[in-house]
Amino acid sequence: VRQGSLAAYEHQDVPFEVLVERLHPTRSLAHHPLVQVMLAWQGNDHTELTLGELQVTREPVDTRTARMDLTFSLSGRWTADGRPAGIAGTVEFRTDVFDPDSIHTLTERLRRVLVAMTNDPTRRLSSIEVLDENERARLGEWGNGSALGRSVRPVSVVGLFAAQVARTP
């Protein structure tokens, strides 16, 4: 994951217009032409900005407009003396695509992945369980709803074909 992310950063300065020109994505007013979901790590310097006598305060900017269908923006948090203090994040989403409950569920899944990866950085991403107990139980109910009315006898495709030929020569 780290190597893939670092490799992606090598091309972060390529202008968006150049990407669109070279990739020629199918145009649609329903969604962004290249990506619908973005995970952004804001590696901003946590030190205070000093401009002489000028007092500077960081303020988040909320445009109230989602640029993508879904954007997770994460950044490191720091203590007053500059020590790491965890990760903070925001979620921006299109309300015509997602509802708040879905966003909460997705955020919890991302949190589970991040906790698992930080607890064991050598762990394979594919081994992390992203569903909670209720979601797994619900899938179990949905997946085990069918019941056979009779025993299934082992038969080959050739056997099935022969039986069909015998029924309808």
N, C-alpha and C positions, 0 to 999 in steps of 0.2 A: 504494500500500500504506500509506504513512504517513498520508495523509488518511483512508483508510478506518479505520485503527486509531484515530486520534485521534477520529473521529466515534463510534466504538464506546465509547470511554472516557467520552463525555458521559453515557451511560446506565448507567455501572457501579454507581451507587448505588441503582438500582431493586431493591427486594427481590425475591428469587427467587419468593416466594409470589405476588406481583403478576403476574410474568411467566406463571406457570403458570395463574393465574386468567384472564388475558386471552387466552392462546394456546390453551387447552384441548387440550393434546397428548394423543394416544392413550396410555393408560397401559399399561405393560408392566413386569413384574419383571425382564425380560431386559436392559434397558438404561435409561440415564438418560432422563427424559422430554423433554428439550430438545436436548441435545448429547451426542455420544459422544466427540468429540476436542476437546481444548482446547490452545491455544498461549498461554501466559501470559508476559508480560514483567514481571518484578518490578523495578520502578524504584526500589528501596529506596535510601535515602540511604546512602552508603558511609562516612560519618563515624562515629566511635566515639560511643557513647552515654555521657554523663557524668551521674552522679547523685551529686554531692557526693563523699564518700569511698568510696562503693560501687563495687566493681570489677564491671563487666558484661562478660560473654562471650556472643557470639551462638552459639546451638546450633540446628542443624537439627532439625526435628521430623518423625519418620517414624511415621505411624499404622499402617503395614502394611495399609492399606485404600485401594484405588483408588476415588476418587469418580467418575471418568469411565472409559470404556473405555481412553482413552489421554490422558495429559497431558504436554506438554512445558513445563517451567518454566525460563525463561531469565532471566539477570540479568547486569549488567555486573560485571566484576572490576576491581579497583583496586590500584595499587601502594601501598606504605606511605606514600608522600608524596602520595597522592590522584590520581595520573594514571591514565587508563584503561589497562587491561591485558587487554582481550579480553572474551569472553563465557563464562560458566559455565552449566551447565544440568543438570537432572535429568529423568528420564523415569519416570512412574508409569503402570502399566498393569495391566489385569485379566488374570490368568494363565489364565483360562478362555477368553479371546478371542485373546490374543497369546502367542507363545513368545519367548524371549530372542533367537533368531536374527532373527526378524521385526523386533523392536525395534531391534536393531543395524543392520539394513538401512535402516529408516525414519530412524534417527538419522543415518546416513551421508548419506542423501539430503537431509535438512534441512541438514546441515553444508555440502554442496555448494551448496545454494541460498544460504545465508548468505555463504559465501565469494565466490560470483559476484556477489551484490548489493553486498557491501562493496568488491569490486574495481572495480565499475562501477555506481554508484548510478543512472545513467540507463538502464541496461539493462532491457528489458521482461522481466517475470517469466516470460512464456510462452516466452521464447527460451532459458531455462536448461535444460541437459540434466541431469536428475536421476538417470538410470540410469548405472551404471558400464559399463565395456567388457564384462565378463562377462554382465551382464544384457542388454545390447544384442545380444550374440552369441547368447544363449539365445533371445531373441525372434526373431532372424533364423532360427534353426534351426526353431523352432515354426512360423513363418509361411511357410516355403518348403518344407514337407513334401509338398505335393501335386504330382503330375505328371500331365499330360494324356496319355491314350493315343492321341489323334488330334488333328489340327489343328482349330482352331476357325475356322469360317467365319462371316463377318459376316452376320447376319440380323436383321431387325426383328421387333418383337412381332407386327405384322400378318402377316409371313411365317410365323412360328411358328404363329400361329392358323390360317392357311390350310392349312398342312401337317397340323395336327391334324384339321381338318375333312375333309381329303382321306382321312386314315387311318381316321377313325371318323365317317362321315357321319351 
